[in-house]
Amino acid sequence: MGIALLLAPLRSPAESVILPEPAPKPWLRWLGPLAPQSGALPEVPSPLRDPGQVWTMEKALARALQANADVQVALAGVQRQDGLRLQTVSQLLPRIGVTANMDKRDPSLIDRTAFELSSPPTLRTAVSERSFDVRIDARQTLFDGLSGWNQVKRMALLKRKASVDARDLYLRTASQVRQDYDAVIFREMVVGTRREAVRDLGHLADVAQKRLAVGDISEYESLRAASALRSAEADLAQAGSDLARAQEALCRVLNIDKPAEGLRLTGAMTPLSYADTFERALVRAQTGRPDLRSAELQLEAARLAQRAVTGGQLPRVEAYVDYVYRSSYYDYQRQLQGWTAGLVGRWNVFDSGQTLGSSRTQRAERRMAEIRVAEAKRLIGSQIRELFAGLDQAKTLMAAHQSARDLGERSVREARRLYEVGRISLEQVLNAELGYRQSYVGWLGAVFTFNSTVYQLDYATANEAFLDAVAAAAR
């Protein structure tokens, strides 16, 4: 219930989209709610017990954000990246290990003469056939060309990138749910309208057959009525097929099996309001898009990876401290213990081109990341312009269809009035109603196109109301 209340503003987001200043919120605010807050991995989505329940937009959004497989995989990816970061950090910290061994040597492995083997042991000759060795070893890297430190910073950036990618997937999933939900509503209304048209044309075809039988009309008019009925039945079948596909698409997003009786949704197809300007939307998209931020983080990570490879070409210095407890080489019954400390340095002056290959690889990765960032920035402007052009076209189309719908509704009322006074025939009334329904279906399609464009703009421009509600639902 809490999630449903948090998601309630998503039904008509554009009403609160205009803000006093187009200043996007800091990115750190958005990273927390979407990434798992504990060490537990996201659960494998389970089937819904009652997929035939009555769905609302809020319930559908809540179900998708909790059970969509892609969303859960993205959250698991955040956990995976956090584990990789911990592995990298561990390389900078001291490493402590304990080793122990015990052995007994074959007499033939003791480097002594036959005479010495039968003589008492001396301090000059190793005679112990058995030995044990227990040691605690602590090591710390002192210098590695900052390769490890750059890798730690790189993994931290990649963890942030995984969180941003999960956030982006949340928003895309929420936008897709809204579009698919409205698609089902639209298809259901179209099916209802087509069904009414079949009913009316069936009545008209029956009247035509009766009038043909008594000779009031020609066979041509009867055939035309029958043909119109068959076309309406074909339109109804197509509308039913479109509805089935729309329901399956929504079921996939919700990760549920389609009920035998079909989905039951609440709501009606009504146009949303959207009053934002292109300039404000473009600024918000360029500063708040998760996919752009993800590309920028990938570029920063590529730069750090290149620095890590460069640092790996320098000498590596380690300090170590050992505490040893072992048996004497000369007398097994004598135990020795003590500390050993020192430094170890290593410099790979020749590695058959491995370092050169790694350097070239990371330079190419960095260039690829730079290209992706530049392309993402360019595509944002292109996408926003395309969506606003589609929005203007949808507004024009919706206004034209609304005018045709209103005129069709007036013509139906006038036809019914004239029919009641006997001035026109029933066929003319039914034809007027069919024309009205056709314009009504066109208006529904225009509204659906307009609303879908608004939903896409909410995601593409980082709509504040949309982001607030989805981030709250992610908690």
C-alpha positions in Angstrom: 0.0 0.0 0.0 2.9 2.4 0.8 4.5 1.9 -2.6 1.2 2.4 -4.3 0.7 5.8 -2.5 4.3 6.8 -3.4 3.7 6.0 -7.0 0.3 7.7 -7.2 1.7 11.0 -8.8 3.0 9.1 -11.8 -0.5 9.0 -13.4 -0.3 12.6 -14.4 3.3 13.8 -13.9 3.3 16.8 -16.1 1.1 18.8 -13.8 4.1 19.4 -11.5 6.9 19.2 -14.0 7.6 22.9 -14.3 10.0 24.1 -11.6 11.2 27.6 -10.8 14.7 26.8 -11.9 16.0 23.9 -14.1 18.6 22.9 -11.5 18.9 19.1 -11.4 19.4 17.4 -8.1 22.9 16.1 -7.1 23.7 12.7 -8.5 24.6 11.3 -5.1 21.0 11.7 -4.0 19.9 9.2 -6.6 22.5 6.5 -6.0 21.4 5.4 -2.6 17.7 4.4 -3.0 18.3 2.2 -6.0 21.3 0.2 -4.8 20.8 -2.6 -2.2 21.4 -1.3 1.3 22.5 -4.6 2.7 24.7 -7.5 1.7 21.8 -9.6 0.7 21.4 -10.3 -3.0 18.0 -9.4 -4.7 15.6 -12.3 -4.6 14.7 -14.3 -7.7 11.3 -12.9 -8.9 8.6 -15.3 -8.0 5.3 -15.8 -9.9 2.4 -13.7 -8.7 -0.3 -15.6 -6.8 -3.2 -13.7 -8.3 -2.3 -12.3 -11.7 -6.1 -12.0 -12.5 -6.5 -9.2 -9.9 -7.7 -5.8 -10.8 -4.6 -3.8 -11.7 -4.1 -0.1 -11.3 -1.2 2.0 -12.7 0.3 2.2 -9.2 0.1 -1.6 -8.6 1.6 -2.3 -12.0 4.5 0.1 -11.3 5.1 -1.4 -7.9 5.1 -5.0 -9.3 7.5 -4.1 -12.1 10.0 -2.4 -9.9 10.0 -5.3 -7.5 9.8 -8.3 -9.8 11.0 -7.4 -13.2 13.9 -9.7 -14.1 16.1 -7.0 -15.7 15.7 -4.8 -12.6 16.8 -7.6 -10.3 19.8 -8.5 -12.5 20.8 -4.8 -12.4 20.7 -4.8 -8.6 22.7 -8.0 -8.5 25.2 -6.3 -10.8 25.6 -3.5 -8.2 26.3 -6.1 -5.5 28.8 -7.8 -7.8 30.6 -4.6 -8.5 30.8 -3.9 -4.8 32.4 -7.3 -4.3 35.0 -6.5 -7.0 35.8 -3.2 -5.3 36.4 -5.0 -2.0 38.7 -7.4 -3.7 40.7 -4.5 -5.2 40.9 -2.6 -1.9 42.3 -5.7 -0.2 45.3 -5.6 -2.4 46.4 -2.3 -0.7 46.0 -3.6 2.8 48.3 -5.9 4.8 48.1 -9.6 4.0 48.6 -12.0 6.8 49.0 -15.8 6.3 49.8 -18.8 8.3 51.7 -21.8 6.9 52.7 -25.0 8.5 54.4 -28.1 7.2 55.8 -31.4 8.6 57.8 -33.9 6.7 59.9 -37.0 7.1 62.7 -37.7 4.6 63.8 -41.1 3.3 67.3 -42.0 4.5 68.5 -42.0 0.9 67.7 -38.3 0.7 70.0 -37.4 3.6 73.2 -36.3 2.1 75.6 -38.3 4.3 77.9 -41.2 3.9 77.1 -44.7 5.2 79.6 -44.2 8.1 78.0 -40.9 9.1 74.5 -42.5 9.1 75.7 -44.9 11.8 77.5 -42.2 13.8 76.0 -39.9 16.5 74.7 -36.5 15.1 77.2 -33.6 15.1 76.7 -29.8 14.7 78.3 -29.9 11.2 76.0 -32.4 9.6 72.2 -32.3 9.1 71.0 -35.6 10.4 67.3 -35.0 11.2 65.0 -37.2 9.2 62.0 -35.3 10.4 61.2 -31.6 10.5 58.3 -29.1 11.0 57.9 -25.5 10.2 55.1 -23.1 11.3 55.2 -19.4 10.4 53.0 -16.3 10.4 53.7 -14.1 7.4 52.6 -10.5 7.1 53.2 -8.5 3.9 52.4 -4.9 2.9 53.0 -3.3 -0.5 55.0 -0.1 -0.1 55.2 1.0 -3.7 53.7 -0.2 -7.0 53.6 3.0 -9.0 50.2 3.8 -7.6 48.8 1.1 -9.7 46.8 -0.4 -6.9 45.4 2.9 -5.7 44.2 3.8 -9.3 42.5 0.4 -9.5 40.7 1.1 -6.2 39.5 4.4 -7.5 38.5 2.8 -10.8 36.4 0.1 -9.0 34.7 2.8 -6.9 33.7 4.5 -10.1 32.5 1.3 -11.6 30.4 0.7 -8.6 28.8 4.1 -9.0 28.3 3.3 -12.6 26.5 0.1 -11.8 24.2 2.0 -9.4 23.5 4.6 -12.1 22.8 1.9 -14.6 20.4 0.3 -12.2 18.7 3.7 -11.7 18.5 4.1 -15.4 16.9 0.7 -15.7 14.4 1.6 -13.0 13.3 4.7 -14.9 13.1 3.0 -18.2 11.1 0.1 -16.7 8.7 2.6 -15.1 8.3 4.5 -18.4 7.7 1.2 -20.3 5.1 0.1 -17.7 3.2 3.3 -18.2 3.3 3.0 -21.9 2.3 -0.7 -21.9 -0.5 0.0 -19.4 -2.0 2.7 -21.5 -1.6 0.5 -24.6 -3.8 -2.1 -23.0 -6.4 0.5 -22.0 -6.3 1.9 -25.6 -6.7 -1.5 -27.2 -9.6 -2.4 -24.8 -11.4 0.8 -25.8 -10.8 0.1 -29.5 -12.2 -3.5 -29.1 -15.3 -2.1 -27.4 -15.8 0.4 -30.1 -15.3 -2.2 -32.9 -17.7 -4.5 -31.2 -20.4 -1.8 -31.1 -19.7 -1.2 -34.8 -20.2 -4.9 -35.6 -23.5 -4.9 -33.7 -24.8 -1.8 -35.5 -23.7 -3.0 -38.9 -25.2 -6.4 -38.2 -28.5 -4.7 -37.5 -28.1 -2.7 -40.7 -27.4 -5.8 -42.7 -30.5 -7.5 -41.4 -32.7 -4.5 -42.3 -31.1 -4.4 -45.8 -31.9 -8.1 -46.3 -35.5 -7.6 -45.3 -35.9 -4.5 -47.6 -34.3 -6.5 -50.4 -36.8 -9.3 -49.9 -39.7 -6.8 -50.3 -38.0 -5.0 -53.2 -37.4 -1.7 -51.4 -33.7 -1.6 -52.3 -31.4 -3.1 -54.9 -29.1 -6.1 -54.4 -26.2 -3.7 -54.6 -27.2 -1.9 -51.4 -27.7 -5.2 -49.6 -24.3 -6.4 -50.7 -22.7 -3.1 -49.6 -24.2 -3.6 -46.1 -23.0 -7.1 -45.9 -19.5 -6.1 -47.1 -19.4 -3.3 -44.4 -20.4 -5.9 -41.8 -17.6 -8.3 -42.8 -15.1 -5.4 -42.8 -16.2 -4.4 -39.3 -15.8 -8.0 -38.1 -12.3 -8.1 -39.6 -11.5 -4.8 -37.8 -12.8 -6.4 -34.5 -10.6 -9.5 -35.0 -7.6 -7.3 -35.6 -8.4 -5.2 -32.6 -8.6 -8.3 -30.5 -5.3 -9.5 -31.7 -3.7 -6.1 -30.9 -5.2 -6.3 -27.4 -3.7 -9.7 -26.8 -0.3 -8.6 -27.9 -0.5 -5.5 -25.7 -1.5 -7.6 -22.7 1.4 -10.0 -23.3 3.8 -7.1 -23.5 2.6 -5.7 -20.1 2.7 -9.2 -18.6 6.3 -9.6 -19.6 7.3 -6.3 -18.0 5.4 -7.3 -14.8 6.9 -10.8 -14.9 3.5 -12.5 -14.6 1.7 -15.1 -16.7 -1.3 -13.7 -18.6 -4.6 -14.8 -16.9 -6.9 -16.9 -19.0 -9.6 -14.2 -18.9 -7.0 -11.5 -19.7 -5.7 -8.6 -17.6 -8.2 -6.4 -15.8 -7.1 -2.8 -15.7 -8.7 0.3 -14.3 -8.5 3.7 -15.9 -9.5 5.5 -19.1 -7.7 6.9 -22.1 -7.4 10.7 -21.3 -4.8 13.1 -22.6 -2.1 14.2 -20.2 -0.9 17.8 -19.8 2.6 18.8 -20.7 3.7 22.4 -20.7 7.5 22.2 -20.5 9.6 24.1 -23.0 12.2 22.5 -25.3 15.1 24.6 -23.8 14.3 23.6 -20.2 13.8 20.0 -21.1 17.1 19.9 -23.0 19.1 21.5 -20.1 17.6 19.0 -17.7 18.4 16.1 -20.0 22.0 17.2 -20.5 22.6 17.4 -16.8 20.4 14.7 -15.4 20.3 11.7 -17.8 21.5 8.5 -16.2 22.9 7.1 -19.4 25.0 10.1 -20.0 26.3 10.0 -16.4 27.1 6.3 -16.9 29.1 7.0 -20.0 31.0 9.7 -18.2 31.8 7.4 -15.3 33.0 4.8 -17.7 35.4 7.4 -19.3 36.8 8.3 -15.8 37.3 4.6 -15.1 39.1 4.1 -18.4 41.5 6.9 -17.5 42.3 5.4 -14.2 42.8 1.9 -15.8 45.3 3.5 -18.1 47.2 5.1 -15.2 47.1 1.7 -13.4 48.8 0.1 -16.3 51.4 2.8 -16.5 52.1 2.4 -12.7 52.5 -1.3 -13.2 55.6 -0.7 -15.3 57.5 0.7 -12.3 59.3 -1.3 -9.6 57.2 -3.0 -6.9 58.4 -2.9 -3.3 57.0 -5.0 -0.4 57.8 -5.2 3.3 57.4 -8.4 5.1 57.5 -9.7 8.7 57.7 -13.4 9.5 57.4 -15.1 12.8 58.8 -18.7 12.6 58.5 -21.6 14.9 60.4 -24.7 13.6 62.5 -27.7 14.5 66.3 -27.7 14.2 67.8 -29.1 11.1 70.3 -31.1 13.2 68.0 -32.2 16.1 64.3 -32.8 15.7 63.8 -32.4 19.5 65.2 -28.8 19.4 62.7 -26.0 18.5 63.6 -22.6 17.2 61.5 -19.5 17.0 61.9 -15.8 16.2 61.2 -12.9 13.9 62.4 -12.1 10.4 61.7 -8.8 8.7 62.8 -7.4 5.4 62.1 -5.7 2.0 61.5 -7.3 -1.4 61.8 -5.4 -4.6 60.9 -6.6 -8.1 61.0 -4.8 -11.5 59.9 -6.5 -14.6 62.3 -5.0 -17.1 61.1 -7.4 -19.9 57.8 -9.2 -20.2 57.7 -10.1 -23.9 55.3 -7.2 -24.7 52.6 -7.9 -22.0 52.9 -4.3 -20.6 52.9 -2.8 -24.1 49.8 -4.8 -25.0 48.0 -3.8 -21.8 48.9 -0.1 -22.4 47.5 -0.2 -26.0 44.3 -2.0 -24.8 43.6 0.7 -22.2 44.3 3.5 -24.6 41.8 2.0 -27.0 39.3 1.5 -24.1 39.7 5.2 -23.2 39.2 6.4 -26.7 36.0 4.2 -27.0 34.7 5.7 -23.8 35.4 9.2 -25.1 33.5 8.4 -28.3 30.6 7.1 -26.3 30.3 10.2 -24.2 30.4 12.5 -27.2 27.8 10.3 -29.0 25.6 10.3 -25.9 25.7 14.1 -25.7 24.9 14.4 -29.4 22.0 11.9 -29.3 20.4 13.6 -26.3 19.8 16.7 -28.3 18.6 14.7 -31.3 16.3 12.6 -29.2 14.7 15.6 -27.4 14.1 17.4 -30.6 12.5 14.3 -32.1 10.3 13.8 -29.1 9.2 17.5 -29.0 8.5 17.3 -32.8 6.4 14.2 -32.2 4.7 15.9 -29.3 3.7 18.9 -31.4 2.5 16.6 -34.2 0.5 14.5 -31.7 -1.1 17.6 -30.4 -2.2 18.7 -33.9 -3.4 15.2 -34.7 -5.3 15.0 -31.4 -6.9 18.3 -31.9 -8.0 17.4 -35.5 -9.4 14.0 -34.3 -11.1 15.7 -31.4 -12.8 18.1 -33.7 -13.9 15.2 -36.0 -15.1 13.3 -32.9 -17.2 16.3 -31.7 -18.7 16.8 -35.1 -19.5 13.1 -35.4 -21.1 13.2 -32.0 -23.3 16.2 -33.0 -24.2 14.4 -36.3 -25.3 11.3 -34.3 -27.5 13.5 -32.1 -29.0 15.3 -35.1 -29.6 12.0 -37.0 -31.4 10.5 -34.0 -33.6 13.6 -33.7 -34.5 13.5 -37.4 -35.1 9.7 -37.3 -37.6 10.3 -34.4 -39.6 12.6 -36.5 -39.4 10.3 -39.5 -37.3 12.5 -41.8 -34.4 10.1 -42.3 -34.1 6.3 -42.3 -32.5 4.0 -39.8 -29.6 3.3 -42.2 -28.6 7.0 -42.1 -28.6 6.9 -38.3 -26.4 3.9 -38.2 -24.1 5.4 -40.8 -23.7 8.5 -38.7 -22.9 6.4 -35.6 -20.3 4.4 -37.5 -18.7 7.6 -38.7 -18.6 8.9 -35.2 -17.0 5.6 -33.9 -14.4 5.8 -36.6 -13.4 9.3 -35.6 -13.5 8.3 -31.9 -11.0 5.5 -32.6 -8.8 8.0 -34.4 -9.0 10.3 -31.4 -8.1 7.4 -29.0 -5.1 6.6 -31.2 -4.0 10.2 -31.1 -4.3 10.4 -27.4 -2.3 7.2 -26.9 0.4 8.6 -29.2 0.5 11.8 -27.2 0.6 10.1 -23.8 3.3 7.7 -25.0 5.4 10.7 -26.1 4.9 12.4 -22.7 6.0 9.2 -21.0 9.1 9.0 -23.1 9.9 12.7 -22.5 9.6 12.1 -18.7 12.4 9.6 -18.9 14.4 11.3 -21.6 14.4 14.7 -19.9 14.8 13.4 -16.3 11.4 14.8 -15.2 11.6 15.8 -11.6 8.1 14.5 -10.6 8.7 11.2 -12.4 12.1 10.7 -10.8 10.9 11.6 -7.3 8.1 9.0 -7.4 10.2 6.2 -8.9 13.1 6.8 -6.5 10.6 6.7 -3.6 9.1 3.5 -4.9 12.6 1.9 -5.2 13.0 2.2 -1.4 
